[in-house]
Amino acid sequence: MTTVIHIKADYEVKKNAQKAAKDLGLSLSDVINAALRNFIRTREVVFSDIPQMTPELEKLLDRVEDDIKHNRNLSPAFENGEEMDKYLDSLR
């Protein structure tokens, strides 16, 4: 048996959540039900203002670290702004 839960949500939050769920092949109801089941199972709700890296950011940082390791895509250190300008002009 199913029931209806009415909640108040910011319009943009709802639309973005619906799109994210759809991208995963889910409905927003599926996502909310999964969250409720997780809450029942763990008796835990986590709110945090500590930034978490997204998988996309982790991949980007992996590429940056690989570039640094292999000395790619790096600019030299500059003593002053004139040296920087000269270097940037040479890239044109």
C-alpha positions in Angstrom: 0.0 0.0 0.0 1.3 3.5 -0.8 0.5 6.8 0.8 1.1 10.4 -0.1 3.4 12.7 1.8 3.0 16.4 1.2 6.2 18.5 1.7 7.2 22.0 1.0 10.2 22.4 -1.2 11.8 25.3 -3.1 10.6 25.1 -6.8 14.1 25.1 -8.2 15.2 22.4 -5.7 12.3 20.2 -6.8 12.9 20.7 -10.5 16.7 20.0 -10.1 16.0 17.0 -8.0 13.5 15.6 -10.6 16.0 16.1 -13.4 18.8 14.4 -11.4 16.6 11.5 -10.6 15.4 11.2 -14.2 19.1 11.2 -15.4 19.5 8.2 -13.2 16.4 6.5 -14.5 14.5 7.2 -11.3 11.5 9.2 -10.2 11.7 11.7 -7.4 9.4 9.4 -5.4 12.0 6.6 -5.8 14.8 8.9 -4.5 12.7 10.1 -1.5 11.6 6.5 -0.7 15.3 5.4 -0.8 16.2 8.3 1.6 13.4 7.4 4.0 14.4 3.7 3.9 18.0 4.7 4.7 16.8 6.9 7.5 14.8 4.0 9.0 17.7 1.6 8.7 20.4 3.9 10.1 18.3 6.2 12.3 20.6 9.0 11.0 20.2 12.2 9.1 23.5 14.0 8.2 23.6 17.7 7.7 27.0 19.2 7.0 28.4 22.4 5.9 31.8 20.8 5.2 32.3 20.9 1.4 32.5 17.5 -0.2 34.3 16.9 -3.5 32.2 15.7 -6.4 33.4 12.8 -8.5 34.0 15.2 -11.3 36.2 17.4 -9.2 38.2 14.4 -8.0 38.8 13.3 -11.6 39.9 16.9 -12.5 42.3 17.0 -9.5 43.7 13.6 -10.5 44.5 15.0 -14.0 46.1 18.1 -12.4 48.2 16.0 -10.1 49.3 13.8 -13.1 50.2 16.9 -15.0 52.3 18.2 -12.1 54.0 14.8 -11.7 54.9 14.8 -15.4 55.7 18.5 -15.6 52.9 19.3 -18.1 50.7 22.3 -18.4 52.7 24.4 -15.9 53.8 28.0 -16.2 57.1 29.1 -14.8 57.5 31.1 -11.6 57.8 34.9 -12.2 59.8 37.4 -10.3 57.5 40.3 -11.3 54.6 41.2 -13.5 56.7 42.2 -16.5 58.1 38.6 -16.7 54.6 37.3 -16.5 53.4 39.6 -19.3 56.4 38.6 -21.5 55.6 34.9 -20.9 51.9 35.3 -21.6 52.6 37.4 -24.8 54.9 34.6 -26.0 52.0 32.2 -25.9 50.1 34.0 -28.6 
